[in-house]
Amino acid sequence: MINILTTISEFATYVVIFAFITLLTYYFTKMNYVNKNLKILLETFNSIKKDELTVKFKLLDTKLSSNPYVNVVWSEFKSTLFFPENSLSRDESNPNFFEAASQPSLSVQTTIDPQYFFNEENLVLSKYNSKLVTIIPTILTGLGPLFTFLAIATAFANINFSSSEETINTVSGIMHSMQMAAMVSVAALSSSILFMFIEKITYELKCKNVLNILSDTITRLFDSTSSEKFLVELLRQNRTQSANMAYALNSIPEQFKKTVNEAMNTSLMPYLESIVFGLNKIQEYSKEMATEKEDKDMTDDLF
């Protein structure tokens, strides 16, 4: 057992270096994953201009809803959106009636700041094991005292003062163990400091900067409004819809009358005219037959 611990203490520095490289590789893998998805989101939102949002919102919704990285956040954010309708009158006498009917809805608005949803916690920290990354420097630092005390323990376990030669070997072993303990402590502390330095720079470049650009892009794309303004807009939409419904109900009788008249003129009237024409012909034929019969009776009476 002592020999195994001695061997471990001999290679403790390499163990620390190996742990540092492994944890750093893990961190870079997670950062690349987050950075890649943030850039995809940024490209998706940049592909749509603000004045095209109402027209292409369905396309945007399809892309984000099918993206597992952001579909939950997008679903929550989408529930805060509303699309105000154009409040122009629907009266056909209005010269802007047909223009209003062809215009798209006003800009898509949200009652909650987009940064409440598209923030660092939802798009970065929750997408990788941030708690593990936070304690990596502590893990690397803790490896230093661990292997230091292991080297000291194995050195004292091999103490032998039975002879002058063994005493010299013991002292040499203790000095070597102290040297190894010092080296592993320096390696652990250095790797911990280096990891914190790399982590701060990488996180700022790969995540924080892209996230800030993404947040600004979404904020410019969607107009924010207060809850009170949202309720007022809903009331305005309700009144507009009521006016449209009243107009539709008032125009139904006139449209029905017009449709019936058209149907009568195009379908029923030709048949009625044909029937009347036939009746007139029958009446004329009957008169002719009656006249011929009277003439024949008078001729018979003469002879």
Helices and strands as residue ranges (DSSP letters): H 2-10, H 12-46, G 50-52, H 53-65, H 71-78, E 81-82, H 97-102, E 109-110, G 114-116, H 120-123, G 125-127, H 130-157, H 164-203, I 204-208, H 209-221, E 223-224, H 227-263, I 264-268, H 269-302
